[in-house]
Amino acid sequence: MIDIKLIREQKDQVEQSAKDKRVVLDVGHLLEIDAKFQELNTLVQKIREERNVFTDTIKGKPTEEQMTQGRELKEKLEKQEAILNALDQERKDWLYKIPNMPKSDVKVGRDDTENDVIRKVGEIKKFSFIPKDHLELGERLDIIDVERAAKVSGSRFAYLKNDGALLEFALVQFALETLIKEGFIPVVPPVLIKKEVMRGLGYMENGGDEDMFQLSNDGLVLVGTAEHALVSMHKDEVFQKKDLPKRYVGFSSAFRREAGSYGKDTRGIIRVHQFDKVEMVTFVSAEDDDVEHEYLLSLEEKLFQALGIPYQVIKMCTGDLGFPIARKYDIEAWMPAQNTYREVTSASTATDFQARRLGIRYVDENDRKFVHILNGTAFAIGRTIVAILENYQEEDGSIVVPEVLRKYIGKDIIKPQ
């Protein structure tokens, strides 16, 4: 959440920042609740002090009058505390409705049509034949099976088989080896987290919960990325500044409803309900936020450059930022069959927004501050496999394995069965 002091001092700016993210809200109403809370909190403190003074004045066995006065003070305090707690919850609920403020260098824009291309990297291959799409290639190679997955699980699921499965674990191993050398701690996190924890991350507001698979009987939510479990791992904890940055790389399955998707997105394994990801999460001090963000982006680019896949880097405008995100970059890989670039990774900073909601701090010269939390995708496995199949295809339908992955798969070419 945003610091209430900042909201009090910069009401108009907070309101405009939310509007720039396409979130319309009445910050003035929140401040009215906050004023009532502060006034009542002062009153409650006075009643507590009055009760303490009264208790200290009683010597020996209290008189009937003193007992009556004590009961009245207790009842008065309990009544006002109940009202105060209700106001505090209402204030917190309103604070949770305010999205993170975009960083000052983020362009104000309506939606993804106003995002900026920062750079293009790699040469797009010119084929002497019409390139096939990943699903046609995958089915012929017997490495992707959506028909049997539909029979078992419904639409938007897939089996990865044979060299498809090996290709996934090759990507995972390559990412882990690369990032462990950079000092990242490898983690296999839970894929189910508490609903209140997901809300603390800031992904359930503004309709975000509609894209989640929820187990209502258990109060649990399936993660949409390993980030969700990695960030919340340090809920209500305090780092020492000397231990920052703290960097993790997690591998897990992820689950999204993908409501509203249509067209080519629904074909194959580009936009499915279940997919695997290798995700980076870092905890840093406030002054290191911008440098860390560029660092995560550089790692993502390093991985895709190693694969030899052309890509472009996109900087998101305000209207395309997620609720808790202050700045975000996407890498979009070239997809020959679609003749366009498609998102394969993102790198985001949530500044101290998630840390405030989850109570994650660090000690800096005896002063406790909220950490800044960043995340970045190493590989969204399915989409990366799509990019490999389409960019490395041969006319006969075989796939040349990217050189950096060959030692894990044990072959140079994936051939039709």
C-alpha positions in Angstrom: 0.0 0.0 0.0 1.0 3.7 -0.2 2.1 5.5 2.9 -0.9 7.3 4.5 1.4 10.3 5.2 2.1 10.6 1.5 -1.6 10.4 0.7 -2.4 13.2 3.2 0.3 15.4 1.8 -0.2 14.7 -1.9 -3.8 13.8 -2.3 -4.2 15.1 -5.8 -1.0 13.4 -7.1 -2.1 10.1 -5.6 -5.5 10.4 -7.2 -4.1 11.3 -10.6 -1.6 8.5 -10.5 -4.4 6.0 -9.9 -6.3 7.6 -12.8 -3.3 7.2 -15.0 -3.5 3.5 -14.2 -7.2 3.5 -15.2 -8.3 3.2 -11.5 -10.9 5.8 -10.5 -11.3 6.3 -6.7 -12.2 8.9 -4.2 -9.1 9.6 -2.1 -11.0 12.4 -0.3 -13.3 9.8 1.2 -10.3 7.8 2.5 -8.9 11.0 4.1 -12.2 11.6 5.8 -12.0 8.1 7.3 -8.4 8.7 8.3 -9.3 12.0 10.0 -12.0 10.3 12.1 -9.6 7.5 12.9 -6.9 9.9 14.1 -9.4 11.8 16.2 -10.9 8.7 17.8 -7.4 7.2 18.3 -6.5 10.3 20.4 -9.7 9.9 22.4 -9.0 6.2 23.1 -5.4 7.0 24.2 -6.9 9.6 26.7 -9.4 7.1 28.1 -6.6 4.5 28.5 -4.5 7.1 30.4 -7.5 8.0 32.5 -8.1 4.4 33.3 -4.4 3.8 34.2 -4.4 6.9 36.5 -7.6 5.7 38.1 -6.2 2.2 38.7 -3.0 3.7 40.2 -5.0 5.8 42.7 -6.8 2.7 44.2 -5.1 1.5 47.4 -6.2 -1.6 49.1 -9.7 -2.9 48.6 -11.7 -0.6 46.2 -14.9 1.0 47.4 -18.3 0.3 45.7 -18.1 3.7 44.1 -14.6 3.0 42.7 -15.7 -0.4 41.4 -18.6 1.3 39.6 -16.3 4.0 38.2 -13.8 1.3 37.1 -16.6 -0.7 35.2 -17.8 2.5 33.5 -14.2 3.3 32.3 -13.7 -0.2 31.1 -17.0 -0.2 29.2 -16.3 3.2 27.7 -12.9 2.1 26.6 -14.2 -1.2 25.1 -16.9 0.7 23.2 -14.5 3.3 21.7 -11.9 0.6 20.9 -14.5 -1.4 18.9 -15.4 1.7 16.9 -11.7 2.5 16.4 -11.0 -1.1 15.2 -13.9 -0.8 12.7 -12.6 2.5 11.5 -9.0 1.1 11.2 -10.3 -1.8 9.1 -12.3 0.5 6.9 -9.3 2.7 6.4 -7.1 -0.3 5.6 -9.7 -1.5 3.0 -9.6 1.9 1.3 -5.8 2.0 1.4 -5.8 -1.4 -0.3 -7.8 0.1 -3.2 -5.1 2.5 -4.1 -2.6 1.2 -6.7 1.1 1.8 -6.5 2.2 5.1 -8.0 4.1 4.9 -11.3 7.7 6.0 -11.2 8.4 9.5 -12.6 10.1 8.2 -15.8 7.0 6.1 -16.8 5.0 7.6 -19.7 1.4 8.4 -19.1 -0.6 6.3 -21.6 -4.0 4.6 -22.0 -3.0 1.0 -22.8 -0.5 -1.3 -24.5 -0.8 0.6 -27.8 1.1 3.5 -26.2 4.0 1.4 -24.8 7.5 2.3 -26.1 9.9 0.1 -27.9 13.3 0.7 -26.2 15.4 -1.4 -28.5 15.4 -4.3 -30.9 18.1 -7.0 -30.6 19.0 -9.8 -33.0 18.5 -10.4 -36.7 15.2 -11.8 -37.9 15.8 -15.0 -39.9 14.5 -15.0 -43.5 13.1 -18.4 -44.4 13.1 -19.9 -47.9 9.8 -21.5 -47.0 6.6 -20.5 -45.2 7.3 -21.0 -41.5 4.9 -23.3 -39.6 3.5 -22.3 -36.2 4.6 -24.0 -33.0 1.6 -26.3 -32.7 1.9 -27.7 -36.2 5.6 -28.3 -35.6 5.0 -29.7 -32.1 2.3 -32.1 -33.1 4.4 -33.4 -36.0 7.4 -33.9 -33.7 5.2 -35.5 -31.1 6.3 -33.1 -28.4 3.1 -31.2 -27.9 -0.3 -32.8 -27.4 -3.3 -30.5 -26.8 -5.9 -33.0 -28.0 -5.3 -35.5 -25.2 -4.9 -32.7 -22.7 -8.3 -31.3 -23.7 -9.8 -34.8 -23.2 -8.3 -34.9 -19.7 -8.4 -31.3 -18.5 -10.4 -29.3 -21.0 -9.2 -26.5 -23.3 -6.0 -24.5 -22.8 -3.9 -27.3 -21.4 -1.1 -29.4 -23.0 1.1 -32.3 -22.6 4.8 -31.7 -23.3 6.3 -35.1 -24.4 9.5 -36.6 -25.5 12.0 -33.9 -26.6 9.4 -31.3 -25.6 9.8 -32.3 -22.0 13.5 -32.4 -22.3 13.5 -28.9 -23.9 11.6 -27.6 -20.8 14.1 -29.0 -18.3 17.0 -27.8 -20.5 15.6 -24.3 -20.2 15.2 -24.7 -16.5 18.7 -26.0 -16.0 20.3 -23.3 -18.2 18.4 -20.5 -16.3 19.4 -22.0 -12.9 23.0 -22.4 -13.8 23.2 -18.8 -15.2 21.5 -17.2 -12.2 23.1 -19.3 -9.4 26.4 -17.9 -10.7 25.0 -14.5 -10.3 24.3 -15.2 -6.6 20.6 -16.1 -6.8 19.3 -18.7 -4.3 17.4 -21.5 -6.0 13.9 -22.3 -4.6 11.0 -24.6 -5.4 8.1 -22.7 -3.8 4.5 -23.7 -2.9 2.0 -23.2 -5.7 -0.9 -22.6 -3.2 -0.9 -19.6 -1.0 -3.4 -18.0 1.4 -5.9 -15.6 0.0 -5.0 -12.9 2.4 -1.3 -13.3 1.4 -2.2 -12.9 -2.3 -4.2 -9.8 -1.4 -1.2 -8.5 0.4 0.8 -8.8 -2.8 -1.7 -6.5 -4.5 -2.9 -8.8 -7.3 -6.5 -9.3 -6.2 -7.6 -5.7 -6.5 -9.2 -4.0 -9.5 -10.6 -7.3 -10.9 -7.3 -9.2 -10.6 -8.9 -11.9 -8.6 -11.0 -12.9 -11.6 -8.0 -14.3 -13.3 -7.1 -16.6 -10.4 -8.0 -20.2 -9.6 -9.3 -20.1 -6.0 -10.0 -22.9 -3.6 -12.8 -21.2 -1.6 -13.2 -24.1 0.9 -9.6 -23.8 1.9 -9.0 -20.1 1.6 -6.2 -20.8 -0.9 -5.2 -19.4 -4.3 -3.1 -21.0 -7.0 -0.1 -18.8 -7.8 0.1 -17.1 -11.2 3.9 -17.0 -11.0 6.6 -18.2 -8.5 6.9 -14.5 -7.6 3.8 -14.8 -5.5 5.2 -17.4 -3.1 8.8 -16.0 -3.2 7.9 -12.5 -2.2 5.6 -13.6 0.6 8.2 -16.0 2.0 9.6 -13.0 4.0 6.2 -11.7 5.2 6.6 -9.9 8.6 10.3 -10.3 8.6 13.2 -7.8 9.0 16.4 -7.9 7.0 19.7 -6.4 8.1 20.8 -3.9 5.4 24.1 -5.7 5.1 22.2 -8.8 3.9 20.7 -6.9 1.0 20.2 -7.4 -1.9 18.6 -10.8 -1.3 18.0 -12.6 -4.6 16.0 -15.7 -5.3 15.3 -17.8 -8.5 12.2 -20.0 -8.2 10.8 -22.7 -10.5 7.2 -23.6 -10.3 4.0 -24.2 -12.2 1.7 -21.2 -12.6 -2.1 -21.0 -13.1 -4.3 -18.3 -14.7 -7.8 -18.3 -15.9 -6.9 -16.1 -18.9 -10.4 -14.7 -19.1 -11.1 -12.7 -22.2 -8.3 -14.2 -24.3 -9.2 -15.1 -27.9 -8.0 -15.7 -31.4 -4.4 -16.9 -32.0 -3.7 -16.7 -28.3 -5.9 -19.8 -27.7 -4.0 -21.9 -30.2 -1.3 -24.2 -28.9 0.7 -23.3 -25.7 1.0 -19.5 -25.9 -1.9 -18.7 -23.5 -2.8 -21.6 -21.3 -4.3 -22.2 -17.9 -1.2 -24.0 -16.5 2.4 -23.3 -17.4 5.9 -23.4 -15.9 8.2 -20.4 -15.1 11.6 -19.7 -13.8 11.2 -16.4 -11.9 13.6 -14.0 -10.2 12.7 -12.1 -7.1 14.9 -9.6 -5.3 14.7 -7.6 -2.1 16.8 -4.4 -2.0 17.2 -1.1 -0.1 15.3 1.9 -1.5 18.3 3.6 -3.1 19.2 0.4 -5.1 15.8 0.0 -6.7 16.5 1.6 -10.1 19.9 -0.2 -10.5 18.4 -3.5 -9.6 15.6 -3.1 -12.1 18.1 -2.6 -14.9 20.1 -5.5 -13.6 17.1 -7.9 -13.8 16.3 -6.7 -17.3 20.0 -7.3 -18.3 19.8 -10.9 -17.1 16.6 -11.5 -19.1 18.3 -10.2 -22.2 21.4 -12.2 -21.5 19.3 -15.4 -21.5 17.5 -14.6 -24.7 20.7 -13.5 -26.5 22.2 -16.9 -25.5 19.3 -18.6 -27.1 19.8 -16.6 -30.3 16.2 -15.4 -30.5 15.5 -11.9 -31.8 13.6 -9.8 -29.4 12.5 -6.2 -28.5 12.4 -4.5 -25.2 9.2 -2.7 -24.3 8.7 -0.1 -21.6 5.1 0.0 -20.3 3.0 3.1 -20.1 0.9 3.9 -17.0 -2.2 2.4 -18.4 -0.5 -1.0 -19.0 1.0 -1.3 -15.5 -0.3 -3.8 -13.0 -1.9 -2.7 -9.7 1.2 -3.1 -7.5 3.8 -2.2 -10.2 5.7 1.2 -10.4 7.7 0.4 -13.6 7.8 -2.5 -16.0 9.7 -3.7 -19.0 8.7 -6.6 -21.3 10.8 -8.6 -23.6 8.9 -9.7 -26.7 10.4 -12.5 -28.8 10.0 -12.7 -32.6 7.5 -15.3 -33.6 7.9 -16.1 -37.3 4.6 -17.8 -37.9 2.7 -14.9 -36.5 5.1 -12.4 -38.1 5.2 -10.3 -34.9 6.8 -10.0 -31.5 5.1 -11.7 -28.5 5.7 -11.1 -24.8 8.0 -13.8 -23.2 9.3 -12.1 -20.1 8.8 -9.1 -17.8 10.9 -7.2 -15.3 9.1 -5.1 -12.7 9.6 -3.0 -9.5 6.9 -2.8 -6.9 9.0 -0.3 -4.9 7.9 -0.6 -1.2 4.2 -1.2 -2.1 4.2 -5.0 -1.5 6.5 -4.7 1.5 4.1 -2.3 3.3 1.2 -4.7 2.8 3.3 -7.7 3.9 5.3 -6.1 6.6 8.8 -6.8 5.1 11.4 -4.3 6.4 15.2 -3.8 6.8 17.2 -2.1 9.5 19.3 0.8 8.3 21.4 2.4 11.1 18.8 1.4 13.7 16.0 2.8 11.6 13.4 0.3 10.2 12.5 0.9 6.6 10.4 -1.1 4.0 12.4 -3.0 1.4 11.9 -2.5 -2.3 10.8 -5.7 -4.1 11.4 -6.5 -7.7 10.7 -9.4 -10.0 11.7 -10.7 -13.4 11.0 -13.7 -15.6 14.0 -15.7 -16.5 11.9 -18.1 -18.7 8.2 -18.5 -19.2 8.8 -22.0 -20.4 5.9 -22.5 -22.8 6.3 -19.2 -24.7 10.1 -19.7 -24.8 9.6 -23.2 -26.4 7.2 -21.5 -28.9 9.9 -19.0 -29.8 12.5 -21.8 -30.2 10.4 -24.0 -32.4 9.4 -21.2 -34.7 12.8 -19.6 -35.0 14.8 -22.7 -35.3 12.6 -24.7 -37.6 13.9 -26.3 -40.8 11.8 -26.9 -44.0 11.3 -30.6 -43.2 9.8 -29.7 -39.8 12.9 -30.5 -37.7 14.2 -28.1 -35.0 17.8 -27.1 -34.6 18.4 -27.1 -30.8 20.0 -23.8 -29.6 23.6 -24.4 -28.9 23.4 -23.5 -25.2 20.8 -26.2 -24.6 22.4 -29.1 -26.5 24.4 -30.5 -23.5 21.1 -30.8 -21.5 19.1 -32.5 -24.3 21.9 -34.6 -25.7 21.2 -33.8 -29.4 21.6 -31.0 -31.9 18.4 -31.6 -33.8 14.9 -32.6 -32.9 13.5 -34.6 -35.9 10.0 -35.7 -36.8 9.1 -39.2 -35.6 
